[in-house]
Amino acid sequence: MSIDLTRRTLLHLAGASSLSAAATAAALAEGAADGAAGPTFANRTPMRIGMVTLRVRNLDLVTNYYRDAIGLTVMQRTATGARLGAGGVPLLDLTLRAGAATEARNAAGLYHTAFLMPTRKDLARWLVHAATNKVPLSGFADHLVSESVYLDDPEGNGIEVYADRAPESWKWDAGTVAMATDPLDIDGLLTLTNPRISNYAGAPDGLRIGHMHLRVGDLEQADRFYGGAIGFDPTRKRTGAAFLSSGRYHHHLGINVWQSAGAGRRDDAATGLAWFSLEVATPELLQAQEQRLRQAGEPAVAIANGVETADPWGTKVRLIEV
């Protein structure tokens, strides 16, 4: 299989005829129109994404997808749930909700879970794996700070698989990081691996969830919660969306109202995101975060090793000491 054939295969999987068309699809995935570090930086900030729990209708189907398409290891599996991860670190919990209604696309909830590859070469190897196994894709993009591929799991939960560029190459101006949605250099990626052979046996040990992207009902309200009460710093704003982080990462959290403006409280019985965790670096920081929540009048329920709260639409967030 030649590099060009692999490139065409990837474009075909994304339903695109050209790189610019794939970038347009990725722009829709990110709502964009304006314009070799691994997860070690994203995951050593004072707060960072830990793991995600999804409610699913078909446990076997979704579990096998994250195992086979993304390469996660199934760490635990029962009749009602599954836990998957990489390098012995749990990243994804799936909880069976047979017969549950599918969460509407215009409801608040998950936009996508972003799996961060340790290196650009790992992203290239995964792309060849995706092409070899005919994994449907929905878009590719170069975001300046990172290179990304978009897809959806079998129940419509959005996924991003990406690799960061070196943090020293990110361009900051008065607290705002430069990002874009440009065509992805697929040919350049494929020079890093053998496009004729899929040697991606599974997710690399360093794979982590680099960021979460959520649908919310109101940006200002979401910013008050995730910025004011949780303590993330803003890194970028654009029409209908905002990005926030800890420790000058480009973003640990994206929030948007592109489909969900005015959304009310989520249906806890429907499929989709149940909760995600934020790992907190020190006991002192966790104590300060809990105090912020209480001062903001937000829920703060004690759980093992941390505290659980919920955003204004009912998405639960667990702050965990690690």
N, C-alpha and C positions, 0 to 999 in steps of 0.2 A: 504494500500500500504506500503510495507516494505521499509526500507532505501535502501536495495540492489536493489529492483525493481526500485525505483526512480533513482538510479544511472545508472542502465541499460537503463532506459527510456531516461535520459539525453545523454548518450553515443549514443543511437540510433538516437536521434534528431540531434546530431552532425555528424552522419554518421561514427562513430568510434566504433571499437570493444573493445578498452581498453583505459585506461587513458593515456598510452604512445602514442597511436595513436591520441588521442584528443590533446595532447601536441604538437605532430608533426604538426597537422592542425593549431594550434595556432602559431607555429613557422613560418609556411607559412604566416599566417595573419600578423605577426610582422616581417617577413623576418629573424627570429632568427636562429642562428645555433651556435653562440658563446655565448659562453656563458657569540586599537580600535578608529585610527583617521579617521574622515570623511572628507568631502569636506571643512571643516572649514580652514584647512591649505592651501589647493590648492587655495582657493578663498579669502584669506586675504593677499596674497602676493602683492607687489607693482603693478604688472600686472597679470591679470588672464583672462581666457576665459569667455566671457559673453554669447552670443547667436550665433546661426547659422541659415543661410537662405539657403534653398535648392529650386532649380527649379525642378518641378515634372510634369509628364505627366498626372497622374491620382490622382487628389487632394483628393478625397474621400478615395481611397484605401490607400494612404500613411498616411493621417491623422488618419484614423482608426487604422492603424498598430501601430503608435507611441502611440496612446491612449490605445490600447488593449494589445499590446505585451510589451511595455516598461512601461506603466502606466501613461504617461503624461496626464495632464488635458488640454482639449481644452478650451482655454481662449477666443478666437475670431474665428469666421468662416464666410466666405463670399463665393460667387460663384467663386472667383478667388484666395483665399488665406486662410490660417489658421495659428493661433499662438497657440503654446502649451507650457506648463511650469509645474512647480512644486512649491508648497507652495506660489503661487501667483507671482512667478518670471518667466518671459518669457525666454524660452531656445531655442525654435525652431520655425522659420517661414517657412512656405511652400508656394511657389508661383506657381500658375498653368501656365504651358507652354504646353498646349494641342498640340500634334503633333510634339513636339520638338524631335530632334535626341537624342539618348542616348549617353552620353559622353563615349568615348572609355576607356577601362581599361588601355591603355598605354598612355593616355593623362595626362597632369598635372591636379591636382584637388584634390578631397577628397579621402583619403584612409579610414579613419573612424572618426566618432565623438564618443568620449568616455564619457559616462554618469557615473558619480562617485556617488556611493551609500554612504550615511553617515556612515554606519557601515557594518561590515562583516555579521551581522545577517540580515540586509536588503538585502544583496546580496543573502544570503541563501533563504530568503523568495521569492525573485524574481525568483530564480532557480526553486523552486517548482511550482511557477506560470507558468513559461515557460514550464515545463514538463506537467503540467495539461492541458495547452492549446495547446500543441504540436507545440510550436514555433520552427521552424527549427534553429539550431545552427550550427556554423562552427568550433568551437574549444574552448578549455579551457586551461588556463595556470596560473602558479605561476611565477610572475616576480620578486620575492624577495621583492620588494617595494610594490607590490600590487598583487591582485588575480583577474583574468579577464576571461570573457566569450565573445566570438565573434559571430556575426550574421550579416545579411544583411537585409535591408528593401526591400519591394517588387520591387523597381526600382534599386536595386543593390548598394545602398549607404551603405558603411560599418559602422558597429556599434560595439563599445566595451561597455560592462557593467562591472564595476569593483568596488572594494573596496580597499582603501589604507591600508597598514600596518602602524603602528605608526611611524612617521618620525624619532624618536630617534633610531629606529631599522635599518634604512637605513645605508648602509656602503659606506662612501665616502673616496676617495683616490686622493688627489691633484686635487680636483674639479670634479672628475668623480664618479658617483654613480654606485654601483654594481647592475646589472640587469641580469635576465636570463629568459629562457622559459622552466620551469620545469612542470611536471604534477600537475594539480590542485588537492588539497585535497578535493574532493567532499564529501567524507564520513564525514570529519571533519566539513565542512560547514553545512551539513544536521543535525548534532547534535544540531545546534543552533535554529532549528525550527521543526515543526511537518511536516514530509514529506508526511503524509497521507491527509493533509488538506491545500489547498491554501488559505492563509489569507493575500494575497497581493492585497488589494483593489485598490491600485494605488501607484504611485511613492511617496516615503516619502517626506515631505516638504523640507528636506535638500538636495535633489538630485540636482546636478549641472553638468555642462559640465566641467570635470576635465582637459581634454586636447583634442587637435586636432591633427590628423595625416594626412599629406598631401603628395600627389605625386608631385614631382618637376622634372624639366628637367636636373638640374645640382646642385650637392650638394654645391659646392663652391659658386656659384651664389646665391643660396638660403640662405646660411649662411651669406653672405654679407648683404642680405636684412633683414632677420629675426634677425640676431645677430647684425650686424653693424648699420643698419638703424632703426630697431624696438627697439633693445636694450635687447633682450633675451641673457642669458648667456648659454654657452654650458655645458651640464651635462654628455653626453656620445656620443661616436662615434663608429661605427662599419661598416663593409663592406656595402656600399650602403646606409647608413642611418646615421642620426644625431639626437640628442635630445637636446632641449633647454628649459630653464625655467627662471622664475623670483623668487627671494627670496629663492633659494635652494629647490624648489619643484623638484621632480625627473624629470618631464617634463611637461610643458604646451603645447609643440609643438614637434611633430615628423615629420621629412622630409625624404623621401626616393626616390631612383631612381630604385627600383627593377623592375618595369615594365615600367617606364616612362623616362628612360635616353634619353636625346636628344629631349624631347618633346618641341614643339613650343607653341605659344600662344594659350590659350584656346578659344573655341567657346562659346561666351556669349549666343548664342541661344540654346545651348544644355542643357540637364538636368544636375543636379549635384549641387555642391557648388556654390552659388552666392557670399556670403560674410560671414565672421564671425567677431565678435567684441572682442576687448580686453578692459577690464575694467581697468582704470587707477586710482590709489588710491587718488591722489591729483591734484589740478589745476597746481601746479608747475611742477609736473612730466609730465603731459600732455603737457605743454608748452615746456619742455625740449625734449620730444619725437617729437613734431612737428618740433623743430629746428634741431634735428638729421636727420629727413627725408629730410628737405630742404637742409641741408649741404651735404647729400648723393646724392642729385639730384633726389630724389624720389618724386612722386606726393603727394601732401598734400592739399586736398580739404576740406574746412570748411563745416561741417555738424552740426546739432543740438547737442550740448554738446560735440563736439569733432572734429575729422578730419578723412578723409577717404583716404587711399592710396591703392596701388595694388602691388602685388609681380611681378616678371619678367614674369610670365605666365598669368597674368591677374586676379588672385584670389584677390578679394577686402578684405581689412582689415580695420575695423573701430576702432579707438582708442577713447574710450568714458570715460568721467569723471563721476565717481559715488560718 
